[in-house]
Amino acid sequence: MSTEKKSFEDRIAQINKRTEETASKKPKRATDSIWKRLAYPGAFVGAFALGSVVVFLTRFIQFQMVGVPEAGKVNTQDFIGIAMASMAGMVISMFLRDKQKEFASASTVGVLATTFTFHNLVWAYPIQFEQMYSEDWVEFMQKITEPSSLYVFGMTIGLS
């Protein structure tokens, strides 16, 4: 009987020893750097900025191809700009295959926001836009729009 009791006590001691060892090896809390934690929300800001840059590029390409648009074809320019920016966004999203669903919406919001508010930058920085586009183009944009507004397919909606 004493051998059975001794082996039982040995097993209990071994279990207690393992429990203490396991408890002392608590998993360490993940201490990621601040940059790793900010990477995910930062990627949304990057996708939004990417959508905005695509609109800038498509507007520049349109200007180089067409010049100053005619007064009746401005709405067509917006549709063409959105279509071109969307196609460029699709090409870019091919590189973000794993994150496509999350960041496609941020990129789309960037495209639409920049499309409808682009003229506000022309009002704020006319000299820079004259250098990039032309003086005629800046005058045209200022003639058909108002500062601090949304320009949605030919309609100006004042924000102030």
HELIX and SHEET records of a PDB file:
HELIX    1   1 SER A    2  SER A   24  1                                  23    
HELIX    2   2 ILE A   34  VAL A   66  1                                  33    
HELIX    3   3 ALA A   71  LYS A   73  5                                   3    
HELIX    4   4 VAL A   74  SER A   93  1                                  20    
HELIX    5   5 MET A   94  LYS A   99  5                                   6    
HELIX    6   6 GLN A  100  ALA A  124  1                                  25    
HELIX    7   7 PRO A  126  MET A  132  1                                   7    
HELIX    8   8 GLU A  135  ILE A  144  1                                  10    
SHEET    1   A 2 SER A 149  VAL A 152  0                                        
SHEET    2   A 2 MET A 155  GLY A 158 -1                                        
END                                                                             
